[in-house]
């Protein structure tokens, strides 16, 4: 029905749906692309990430960002490792600042020029989750909330019936492509290499595993992976690092020296 309504071939629709499943990290490979490789050549590539030093540079500069909307988005990507669609789908009702928690309840995605931006619920139970909010992120979000309330009053009826965090001036949800554009422009302005919103998510996950030494199961649940195997497969290098750390720690535990 979807393919017919927007005049798409079944092959194209299948590729689009499976690409979306990859973005949601439900599957690892879009075999439809391989099957129709003469038509589709956008094979999945390794995602570039920041190391710890680069991530610190990113946040140090983000803390100075004057546009509070952009500042909040940059912090959300780095501190929580959210998906682009999850960031764009956030509403203030998702936040419990008293208990320092955020709930991921929806995705906001751009379909095409006919459908525009739509809101949908997460595809898996683990994608719909509640995370603790880091202290620095909470401060940024509260600052942005005060600004948002002022903007809502300024825009009147345009913003009157929405609770969405990130909006266009006309009150419509912000496009995920705009978020990606902002990140790219910001990276260029501070002299950092370009990584995509997905790369920001991978950076957050890698830092949790490699630097913070958080157990892989905890990380998998925190970022909403459908299966811990996705975390293990996507971040195989992190798994190897954690295995070496486990080996050394156990050696220290039993060593008599």
N, C-alpha and C positions, 0 to 999 in steps of 0.2 A: 504493500500500500504506500509506504514511504517513497519507494523508488518511482512508482507511477505518478505520485502527486508532484514530484519535482523533476520528472522526466529524466530519471537516471536509469542506467542499465543495472541489471542485477549484479553484474561483476563489480561495477563501480560502487554500488551500495554495500556489497559485502566487504570490499576493501576499506571503505570509510568506517563501517561498524567495527571491524577488527582493529583498525588503527586507533579508534577510540578506546577499545579494550586494552590496547598496549599503553595508551596514555594513562588509563586508570590502573595499570600494572596488574591486570587480571591475567593476561597472557604475555609471553615474552617475544613471540615471533608472529608476524602476519604472513601465514602461509599462502593466503590469497594473492599477495603481492608476488610471491615466488611463482605461483601457478600462472599468473598473468604478467610475467616479467616484461613481455614485449609492450604491454600497455602501461605498466607502473614500474618505475625505476627508483622509487623513494625507499630503498632498503634502510632498515634501522641501523644507525651508526652509533658508535660508542659516544656516550655523553661526556662532554668536558666539564670539569668541576674546578673549584678553588681548593687550594691547600689551606691549612690553618692560618698562615700569615696573610694570605690573600683575603680570606674571609674576615679577618680582623680589620684589614684596610677597608674592605667594603663597608663594614658596620661603622667604623670610625667616621667615614665620610657620610654615610647615611644619617648618622646622628646630627649632622650639620645641615641636612636638607631642609630648605625653607618650606617647600610644598608638603604639608602634613599628610596629604593623601598619598603621595609617592613614598614618603618616609615610612608610613605605616605598612604599605605594601612590601617595601624592601625588608623591613623587619620581620613581617609574617613569613616571607619565604625563607629567610635565613634561620630564624629561631624555631620555626615549627615544621619546616620542610613540607608545606602544603602544596597541593597541586594547583595549577593556574586556575582551573575551573572552581576549585574550592575557595580560593581567595576571592574570586569575583562573586561567589555565591553567599558570602558572609553577611549576616544581619546582626544588629545589636542584640536581638533576643537570644543569639547564640552564646553570648558572653555572660558569665557569672563572676563579676569582679570581686565580689565578697569572698568567694571561695577560690578565686584565681583559676577559673576553668573556661575553656572554650569548647563548644560542641560543633562538629562538622556535620551539617544536616542536608546540604544541597550543593549541586554543581550549577554553574552558570556557563553555558557554552554558546558559541556562535555556530549556527548550522550553515546558512547560506543567505544570500540577499533576499530570498523569498521569505524564509522563516525568521531571519535575524537572530537575536540572542534569546535563548530559551532557558528555563530553569528546570532542573530534573533532580530527582533524589539519587543518592549514590547507589551504584550497582550492587555492591556487596555489603554484608553486615559489618565487616571490619572497616570499610570506608566511612561508615557512619559511626563516629567515635567522639569521645570527650578527652581532651588533653589538658594537662596543667599548663598555665601560662607563665613563662619566665618573667622575672621581676622587671628587667629592662623593657621587655615587650609590653608589659602591662602599663608602664609609665607612658610609653609612646601612644598606646591606644587610648588611654584616658585623655591625653592631650588632644588627640585627633577627635575624640568624641565631643569635647567642648567646642572645637572648631566646627564639627559637623552640625551640631545643634544651631550654631549661629548661621551657617549656610542654609539650613532648612528653613529658618525663619525668614532669611533674605529671599529665598526662592519661592516662598509661599505655596500655592497650590501645586506647583510642579513637583515639590518634594513631600507634599502633605500626606501621601498615602503609601509611603515606602519606609522600610526600616533597613534597607540595603546599605552597607558601609560605603561602597564605592560606586558613585553615580556620575553620569554626564550632567552637564548643566540643565538639560531638559528633563532630568529626573529618571531617565532610563538607565538600566544597569550598564556599568562600564564594560567595554568589550575586552575579552582576554587578549586580543591582539594589541590593544593599547597598553596593557600591562607589560607585555613582552617588549614593546617599543620603548617604554620608559626605562626598563632595566638596561636595554642596550645603550640608550643615550647616556644613562648615568655611568655605566661602566666606561664608556669612551671619555666622559668628562673627567673622571678621576684616574684615567690611565691604566685601568685594569683590562685584562683580556676579556673578550666577550664570551659569556656562557648564557645559555637559555634559561627560562624559568624552570624547565625540567632539570637543568644542570644545577640550579640553586637548590632544588629539592634533593638531588643526589649529594650535593655538598653537605647539606644539613645532616643527612643520614650517615655519610662517611665520617663526619666529625663526631657524631654520637658513638659510632662504632670504634673508630681508631683513636680518637683523642680523649673522649669522655669515658671510654671503656664500658659503655652500657651494653648489657647482654643483648644478643641479637634478637631474641624473642620479644624483649621489651621494646626495642626499636621497631620491630615489625608491627607490633600492635599500635605503637604511637603514630606511625605514619600511615596506618590504614591499609597495609598489604593484606591481600586475601589469604595468603599462605606465607609462612616463614621461609619457604623455599624460594619465593620471589626475592626476598631480601638476600638470601644466601647466593642465589644465582646472579643477581644484578651486581652485588658487591662482593664478588668472589675474592678479590684482593684483600678486602677488609676481614673476611672470614679467615684467610690465611694468617693475617696479622694477629687476630684475636687468638688463633690456635697457638701461635708462638708465645704470645703473652701468657696463655693458660699453662703452657709447658714450663715456662720460666717460673711462674708463680708457684706451681706445684713443686718444682724442684726446690725452691726456697723454703716451702712449707716443711719438707721432709729432710732437708739438708742439715747435717750436724756441724757444718763449718760456719 
